[in-house]
């Protein structure tokens, strides 16, 4: 039961957070990397290290000349092997188990099982790193400027209006200053795609070149005639292997002990990696589509217009076109993230006010002095009105 307690702790990666508690600073595909995939990999790491699920990870059969625990320890910390030439032979008549038989020169050595928990943990860290990098780059900007405006509709028209005006003022005064912010986001999104594709080849190297076709081989196996098929999962993750132990005899000559080893842990490994094969393929496709979407946002202003009109149901085509022309990619990303964090009605009011201010600033000939100054971090804080009131009372 302790295993399930550890796995449930990992489930914190995928918990749904209320908008009012946590600002959204990315998209669903981005979150699939650091919440779902990282949680899956950490959970699998815990499962394969929980020996009480399947018993001992290795049990070897040899003669009584060497204690069983010595053979088990030796074969676990060194390696075992199978014979690829015997993998397709008939079990029970030609061989005792798939891939076993008399020693031949052609051997396939297996030592990966020592490293599976470390690999799964390391991969989980790899999938979390882009999110960590983006959090450091983002520095809580969305959380700060949407404080008190996330989630449900704000009670009180005057309060909503005051917060909205402060937010719009911040956007206007920092216009065209968010391109480095957007560059960080798009870089981390590209890093997600590189990471998932790189992990596919990384695992393939780890498993001796068997992972790239592992999923398709399993699917083909399930559709083959039962009498003429060989399980590819047993070929990649053998359940019974051979191990050779050398020792000195009573007269000082070297004796060779041939042992059969049962790798019970492979019954879990084969299921974990077949699941990861399909999940990595799906995640790579989704990440590639998300990257193409981001490229369209950067390169095509028409894409940005479509997002505002179709997703956020904002304004008229002329108004949306004018807003897109007066903003850059970094400004649009900031607006897009605001739309993910705010009530749709409030967000549309923010965009209306933003359009009004940009139009006044561009057509009325207002001097720079007439434009309000950029709000400081203190002014963006919800306690700023109380501080300002206290300052006025002190002056009196």
Residue pairs with C-beta under 8 A, 6 or more apart in sequence:
3 46
3 47
3 50
3 52
3 53
6 46
7 43
7 46
7 47
10 39
10 42
10 43
10 46
11 39
11 43
12 39
13 34
13 35
13 36
13 38
13 39
13 42
14 35
14 36
14 39
18 151
19 150
19 151
19 341
20 150
20 151
20 152
22 143
23 140
23 142
23 143
23 146
23 150
23 341
24 142
24 337
24 340
24 341
25 134
25 135
25 138
25 142
25 143
25 337
26 131
26 134
26 185
26 189
27 290
29 192
29 286
29 287
29 289
29 290
30 130
30 131
30 134
30 188
30 189
30 192
30 290
32 283
32 286
33 127
33 128
33 130
33 131
33 192
33 195
33 196
33 283
33 287
34 127
34 128
34 130
34 131
34 132
37 124
37 127
37 196
37 279
37 283
38 124
38 125
38 127
38 128
39 124
40 276
40 279
41 120
41 121
41 123
41 124
41 127
42 120
42 121
42 124
44 120
44 272
44 276
45 117
45 120
45 121
45 124
47 53
47 268
47 272
48 116
48 117
48 120
48 265
48 268
48 269
48 272
49 117
51 57
53 268
54 264
54 265
54 267
54 268
55 264
56 72
56 264
57 76
57 113
57 263
57 264
57 265
58 72
58 75
58 76
58 261
58 262
58 263
58 264
58 265
59 68
59 72
59 261
59 262
59 264
60 68
60 71
60 72
60 75
60 243
60 259
60 260
60 261
60 262
61 259
61 260
61 261
61 262
62 68
62 71
62 245
62 257
62 258
62 259
62 260
63 257
65 247
65 255
65 257
66 245
66 247
66 257
71 243
71 245
71 257
71 259
72 261
74 243
74 245
75 243
75 245
75 259
75 261
76 114
77 114
78 111
78 243
79 109
79 110
79 111
79 243
80 109
80 110
80 111
80 241
80 242
80 243
80 261
80 263
81 107
81 108
81 109
81 110
81 241
81 242
81 243
82 98
82 99
82 100
82 107
82 108
82 110
82 238
82 241
82 242
83 99
83 100
83 101
83 103
83 104
83 106
83 107
83 108
83 242
84 99
84 106
84 107
84 108
85 104
85 106
86 94
86 95
86 98
86 99
86 100
86 101
87 98
87 99
87 230
87 235
88 230
89 95
89 98
89 101
91 97
91 98
94 101
95 101
96 240
96 260
97 239
97 240
97 260
98 230
98 231
98 234
98 235
98 238
98 240
99 108
99 234
99 235
99 238
99 240
99 241
100 240
100 241
100 242
100 260
103 242
103 258
108 208
110 238
110 241
110 263
112 206
112 207
112 208
113 263
113 265
113 266
113 269
115 206
116 265
116 269
119 203
119 206
120 272
123 199
123 202
123 203
126 195
126 199
127 195
127 196
127 199
129 191
129 195
130 188
130 189
130 191
130 192
130 195
131 188
133 184
133 188
133 191
134 184
134 185
134 188
137 181
137 184
137 185
137 188
138 181
138 184
138 185
141 181
141 334
142 334
142 337
142 338
142 341
144 377
144 380
145 167
145 170
145 338
145 380
146 167
146 338
146 341
146 342
147 380
147 381
147 382
148 154
148 163
148 382
149 163
149 164
149 167
149 341
149 342
149 343
149 346
150 341
150 342
151 343
152 343
153 160
153 343
153 345
153 346
154 160
154 163
154 343
154 346
160 346
160 349
162 385
163 382
164 346
164 349
164 350
164 353
165 353
166 375
166 379
166 380
167 338
167 350
168 350
168 353
168 354
168 357
169 372
169 374
169 375
170 374
170 375
170 380
171 331
171 334
171 335
171 354
172 354
172 357
172 358
172 361
172 371
172 372
173 371
173 372
173 373
173 374
173 375
174 374
175 326
175 327
175 331
176 327
176 328
176 330
176 331
177 330
178 328
178 330
178 331
178 333
178 334
179 328
179 329
179 330
180 330
181 330
181 333
181 334
182 298
182 329
182 330
182 332
182 333
182 334
183 330
185 333
186 294
186 298
189 287
189 290
189 291
189 294
190 291
192 287
192 290
193 284
193 287
193 288
193 290
193 291
196 280
196 283
196 284
196 287
197 284
199 280
200 211
200 212
200 280
200 281
200 284
201 212
203 211
203 273
203 276
203 280
204 210
204 211
204 212
207 214
207 236
207 273
210 235
210 236
211 273
211 277
214 232
214 236
214 273
214 274
214 277
215 274
215 277
215 278
215 281
217 232
218 232
218 233
218 274
221 229
221 230
221 231
221 232
221 233
233 270
233 274
234 270
236 270
236 273
237 263
237 266
237 269
237 270
237 273
238 263
238 266
239 262
239 263
239 264
239 266
239 267
240 260
240 261
240 262
240 263
241 260
241 261
241 263
242 258
242 259
242 260
242 261
243 258
243 259
243 260
243 261
244 256
244 257
244 258
244 259
245 256
245 257
245 259
246 254
246 255
246 256
246 257
247 254
247 255
247 257
248 254
248 255
249 255
296 303
297 303
297 304
297 307
297 329
297 332
297 333
298 329
301 324
301 325
304 324
304 332
305 317
305 320
305 321
305 324
307 336
308 314
308 315
308 320
308 323
308 324
308 351
309 315
309 317
309 320
311 339
312 339
312 344
312 347
312 348
312 351
313 344
313 348
314 320
314 347
314 348
314 351
315 323
315 348
315 351
315 352
315 355
319 355
322 355
322 358
322 359
323 351
323 354
323 355
323 358
324 332
326 358
326 362
327 335
335 351
335 354
338 347
338 350
339 347
342 350
360 366
361 371
378 384
378 387
